[in-house]
Amino acid sequence: MTGGGAPEDADAQEAARRLFAGPCAFVAGAATAASLPPARGPEVAFAGRSNVGKSSLINTLTGRGALARTSSTPGRTRQINFFDLGGRLTLVDLPGYGHARAGRGEAGAWSRLTALYLRGRQGLRRVVVLIDARRGIGEADREVMALLDEAAVSYQVVLTKIDKAPAAADAVAQVAAEIAGRPAAHPDVLATSARAETGIDALRAALAALAAPGQLG
């Protein structure tokens, strides 16, 4: 990253802020392959371990307190949820992975549905893989990234809860070093905090760049 506050960066962040401040509505929830809605345009999916802060981040990005449900109970999100952002971008909340409370059959069904979505979804532009900054990349995260590499699905690693990490710069550097050789990984690792709103403008700008063209009010 470079300093200096380039005007084009400020313009991109302002355009992204306006996009994410606009209309955003729940479209559908899919618990089976048959219930997946047809793609309506560009999609960005959010993936992460259970309780990584995925729903909180989506709520903060859109400035809505309860767009995506949050819970202290790992594994509560059991379907793929779709949200339309101003008719230009669909935000997709994937079920959390790596939780121990689900039965083997349930967890397997969620995994198969998510894998089916990730491998064959038309319009999927990027997967945001969320990593808890305090814990770093775990084995479940590596399995998901390997799946995305194999399927040639572009993904970007975003650290959550960076305000709670003892050494934020070290957390970012360690994750960046690990993903450097992965073929489908975006090279920029973003550090965020939903609570402190750290890195939210940068993440909005990165996602808005993937949206369909349109006039912003």
C-alpha positions in Angstrom: 0.0 0.0 0.0 1.1 3.5 -0.7 0.5 6.7 1.3 -0.3 10.2 0.1 -4.1 10.0 -0.2 -4.4 9.9 -4.0 -7.5 11.7 -5.3 -8.6 8.7 -7.3 -8.5 6.6 -4.1 -10.7 9.1 -2.3 -13.1 9.2 -5.3 -13.3 5.4 -5.3 -14.0 5.2 -1.6 -16.7 7.9 -1.8 -18.4 6.1 -4.7 -18.2 2.9 -2.7 -19.6 4.6 0.3 -22.6 5.8 -1.7 -23.2 2.4 -3.2 -23.2 0.6 0.2 -25.4 3.4 1.7 -28.0 2.8 -0.9 -30.8 0.2 -1.0 -29.9 -3.3 0.2 -32.5 -6.0 0.6 -32.7 -9.7 1.4 -33.3 -11.6 -1.8 -33.4 -15.3 -0.9 -32.1 -18.0 1.4 -31.0 -21.3 0.0 -30.6 -24.5 2.0 -30.5 -26.8 -1.0 -29.1 -26.7 -4.5 -32.6 -26.5 -5.9 -33.4 -23.4 -3.9 -30.4 -21.4 -5.1 -31.8 -18.3 -6.9 -30.6 -17.5 -10.4 -27.6 -15.1 -10.7 -28.8 -11.5 -11.2 -25.4 -10.0 -11.9 -22.0 -9.7 -10.1 -21.8 -11.5 -6.8 -19.4 -11.3 -3.9 -19.5 -14.1 -1.3 -18.3 -14.0 2.3 -16.8 -17.1 3.8 -15.2 -17.8 7.1 -15.0 -20.0 10.2 -18.1 -19.9 12.5 -18.0 -16.9 14.7 -15.3 -15.1 12.7 -17.5 -12.0 12.6 -18.9 -12.5 9.1 -22.4 -11.2 9.7 -21.2 -8.2 11.8 -18.9 -7.2 8.9 -21.7 -7.4 6.4 -23.9 -5.3 8.6 -21.1 -2.7 9.1 -20.4 -2.6 5.3 -24.0 -1.8 4.6 -24.6 0.4 7.6 -27.4 -1.8 8.8 -27.5 -3.2 12.2 -29.4 -6.4 11.4 -29.2 -7.1 7.7 -27.3 -10.3 8.4 -28.1 -12.2 11.6 -25.4 -12.2 14.2 -25.1 -14.9 16.9 -22.7 -15.9 19.6 -23.5 -19.6 18.8 -21.2 -21.0 16.1 -22.9 -22.6 13.1 -26.2 -20.7 13.4 -26.2 -19.6 9.7 -27.3 -22.8 8.0 -28.2 -21.5 4.6 -26.7 -19.3 1.8 -28.3 -15.9 2.1 -28.4 -13.4 -0.8 -28.7 -9.6 -0.5 -29.2 -7.2 -3.4 -27.1 -4.0 -3.2 -28.7 -1.3 -5.3 -29.2 -3.7 -8.2 -25.5 -3.6 -8.9 -24.0 -6.2 -6.7 -25.3 -9.2 -4.7 -23.7 -9.9 -1.3 -23.8 -13.6 -0.5 -23.5 -14.8 3.2 -22.2 -18.4 3.2 -22.6 -20.7 6.1 -19.7 -20.7 8.5 -17.3 -23.6 8.4 -15.3 -25.4 11.1 -18.0 -25.5 13.8 -18.3 -28.6 16.0 -22.0 -28.2 17.1 -23.5 -29.4 13.9 -24.1 -33.1 13.3 -22.0 -34.9 10.7 -24.9 -35.2 8.3 -25.8 -31.5 8.6 -22.3 -30.2 8.3 -21.7 -32.4 5.2 -24.9 -31.1 3.5 -23.8 -27.5 4.2 -20.4 -28.2 2.9 -21.7 -29.8 -0.3 -24.1 -26.9 -1.0 -21.4 -24.3 -0.4 -18.9 -26.2 -2.7 -21.5 -26.5 -5.4 -22.2 -22.8 -5.2 -18.5 -21.8 -5.3 -17.6 -24.1 -8.2 -20.4 -23.4 -10.5 -21.9 -20.0 -9.8 -22.2 -17.7 -12.8 -21.5 -14.1 -11.8 -19.4 -14.9 -8.8 -16.6 -12.3 -9.0 -14.8 -12.8 -5.7 -15.0 -14.7 -2.4 -14.0 -12.7 0.7 -12.3 -15.2 3.0 -12.5 -13.9 6.6 -9.8 -14.7 9.1 -9.8 -13.8 12.8 -6.7 -11.6 13.2 -6.1 -13.0 16.7 -5.9 -16.6 15.4 -4.5 -16.5 11.9 -5.1 -19.1 9.2 -6.2 -22.5 10.4 -6.6 -25.8 8.8 -10.3 -25.3 7.9 -9.3 -22.0 6.2 -6.6 -23.7 4.2 -9.1 -26.3 3.0 -11.4 -23.6 1.8 -8.6 -21.8 0.0 -7.4 -25.0 -1.6 -11.0 -25.5 -2.9 -11.0 -22.0 -4.3 -7.6 -22.4 -5.9 -8.6 -25.7 -7.5 -11.8 -24.1 -8.8 -10.0 -21.0 -10.0 -12.3 -18.8 -8.0 -10.7 -15.4 -7.1 -10.7 -14.7 -3.4 -9.4 -12.1 -1.1 -8.3 -12.6 2.5 -9.8 -10.1 5.0 -8.8 -10.1 8.6 -11.5 -9.4 11.2 -11.3 -8.1 14.8 -8.0 -6.4 14.0 -8.7 -4.1 16.9 -8.3 -7.1 19.2 -5.1 -8.4 17.7 -2.0 -7.8 19.9 0.2 -7.0 16.9 -1.9 -5.9 13.9 1.0 -5.4 11.4 2.4 -8.8 12.3 -1.0 -10.5 11.8 -1.3 -9.0 8.3 2.3 -9.9 7.3 2.0 -13.5 8.4 -1.2 -14.0 6.5 0.1 -12.3 3.4 3.2 -14.5 3.5 1.2 -17.7 3.7 -1.1 -16.9 0.8 1.6 -15.5 -1.5 1.9 -18.8 -3.4 -1.8 -19.5 -3.8 -2.9 -19.1 -7.5 -6.4 -17.7 -6.9 -5.6 -15.4 -3.9 -5.8 -11.6 -4.3 -2.4 -10.2 -3.2 -3.8 -7.5 -0.9 -4.8 -8.6 2.6 -7.2 -6.1 4.2 -7.4 -5.7 8.0 -10.9 -4.7 9.4 -12.8 -4.3 12.6 -16.6 -4.2 12.4 -16.8 -2.6 15.9 -14.2 0.1 15.3 -15.0 0.4 11.5 -11.3 0.0 10.7 -10.6 -0.8 7.1 -14.3 -0.6 6.1 -13.8 2.1 3.5 -11.0 0.1 1.8 -13.1 -3.0 1.7 -16.1 -1.2 0.3 -13.9 0.3 -2.4 -12.5 -3.2 -3.3 -16.0 -4.7 -3.6 -17.5 -1.8 -5.4 -14.9 -2.2 -8.1 -16.6 -5.5 -8.9 -20.1 -4.1 -9.1 -22.1 -3.6 -12.3 -21.9 -0.1 -13.8 -24.6 2.3 -12.7 -25.4 5.8 -11.7 -25.3 6.6 -8.0 -27.7 9.1 -6.5 
